[in-house]
Amino acid sequence: MPVPRPSLTLTLLQAREAAMGFFRPSLNQHGLTEQQWRIIRILRQNGELESYQLAEQACILKPSMTGVLTRMERDGLVRRWRSPQDQRRVHVGLTEKGQQCFVSMSEDMERNYQRILEQFGEDKLQLLLGLLNELKQLKY
């Protein structure tokens, strides 16, 4: 019986969990889920997006995205509106409260990145990010 090769997908999930271990306490302290933080970060970086674009970039399934955005809108972090040209298209943007949330978390999140850098190293992190970006470009 052949020996199975190491699992790429399992290793990626385990690495994600290890990295998130640095960030989860900050998210919990601010009362945010990982999905909510990804949305805030993406909108802060890109500005307003259509909901399908946001779902793709945040790696959140569209049915789940609706619930997450509903809760974030209720909490005053995002606002949604329909395109005047096409009512099927929904746009999402950060509110002032969402912007402030990003700013208030930035220092804490940067501290977490620094803790990773102390243990992993800047060169290795840049190499890893480059390799992961290449992996993302593969076509299936």
C-alpha positions in Angstrom: 0.0 0.0 0.0 1.5 3.4 -1.0 2.3 5.9 1.6 0.0 9.0 1.2 1.7 12.2 0.5 1.4 15.0 3.1 -1.9 16.8 2.8 -1.5 20.3 1.4 -5.1 21.3 2.3 -4.8 20.0 5.9 -1.4 21.7 6.4 -2.9 25.0 5.1 -5.8 24.7 7.5 -3.5 23.9 10.4 -1.2 26.8 9.5 -4.3 29.1 9.3 -5.3 28.0 12.8 -1.8 28.6 14.1 -1.8 32.1 12.6 -5.4 32.9 13.9 -4.3 31.9 17.4 -2.4 35.2 17.4 -5.5 37.2 16.3 -8.5 35.6 17.9 -8.0 37.2 21.4 -8.1 40.6 19.8 -11.2 39.8 17.8 -12.9 38.4 20.9 -12.0 41.5 22.9 -13.6 43.7 20.2 -16.7 41.4 19.9 -16.0 40.6 16.2 -16.0 37.3 14.4 -13.2 36.3 11.9 -15.6 36.8 9.1 -16.6 40.3 10.3 -13.0 41.3 10.6 -12.2 40.1 7.1 -15.1 42.2 5.7 -14.0 45.3 7.7 -10.4 44.9 6.5 -11.3 44.3 2.9 -13.7 47.2 2.7 -11.1 49.5 4.4 -8.6 48.4 1.9 -10.8 48.5 -1.2 -13.6 50.9 -0.4 -17.2 50.1 -1.4 -17.7 46.7 -3.2 -20.6 44.8 -4.6 -21.6 42.0 -2.2 -20.5 39.2 -4.6 -17.1 40.8 -4.9 -16.8 41.1 -1.1 -17.9 37.4 -0.7 -15.2 36.3 -3.1 -12.5 38.3 -1.5 -13.5 37.3 2.0 -13.9 33.6 1.1 -17.4 33.6 2.5 -20.2 31.7 0.8 -22.9 34.1 -0.5 -25.7 32.6 1.7 -23.5 33.1 4.8 -22.5 36.6 3.6 -26.1 37.8 3.8 -26.4 36.8 7.4 -23.0 38.3 8.4 -23.8 41.6 6.6 -27.3 41.7 8.2 -25.7 41.5 11.7 -22.9 44.0 10.8 -25.5 46.4 9.4 -27.6 46.0 12.6 -24.5 46.8 14.6 -23.8 49.9 12.5 -20.5 48.7 11.0 -21.6 48.5 7.3 -24.3 49.9 5.1 -25.8 48.2 2.1 -27.7 49.8 -0.8 -29.0 48.7 -4.2 -27.5 50.0 -7.4 -29.8 52.6 -8.9 -29.0 51.2 -12.4 -29.6 47.5 -11.5 -31.6 46.7 -8.3 -30.2 43.2 -8.3 -26.8 44.6 -7.4 -26.1 45.3 -3.8 -23.2 47.5 -2.7 -21.5 47.4 0.7 -19.4 50.0 2.4 -18.1 50.8 5.9 -19.9 53.2 8.1 -18.0 55.7 10.2 -18.4 53.2 13.1 -16.9 50.5 10.9 -14.0 52.8 10.0 -13.4 53.6 13.6 -13.5 49.9 14.5 -10.7 49.3 12.0 -8.6 52.1 13.4 -9.2 51.0 17.0 -8.1 47.5 16.2 -5.1 48.3 14.0 -2.6 48.8 16.7 -3.6 45.6 18.4 -3.5 43.7 15.1 -0.1 45.1 14.2 1.2 44.0 17.6 0.0 40.5 16.7 1.8 40.6 13.4 4.9 41.6 15.2 4.7 38.6 17.5 4.5 36.4 14.4 7.5 38.1 12.9 9.5 37.7 16.1 9.0 33.9 15.9 8.8 33.4 12.1 11.0 36.1 10.7 10.3 38.8 8.0 12.1 37.0 5.2 10.2 33.8 5.8 6.9 35.6 6.1 7.5 37.4 2.8 8.5 34.2 1.1 5.4 32.4 2.4 3.1 35.2 1.3 4.7 35.2 -2.2 4.3 31.4 -2.4 0.7 31.5 -1.2 -0.1 34.2 -3.8 1.4 32.0 -6.5 -0.7 29.1 -5.3 -3.8 31.2 -5.4 -3.2 31.9 -9.2 -3.2 28.2 -10.1 -6.1 27.2 -12.4 -8.1 24.1 -11.8 
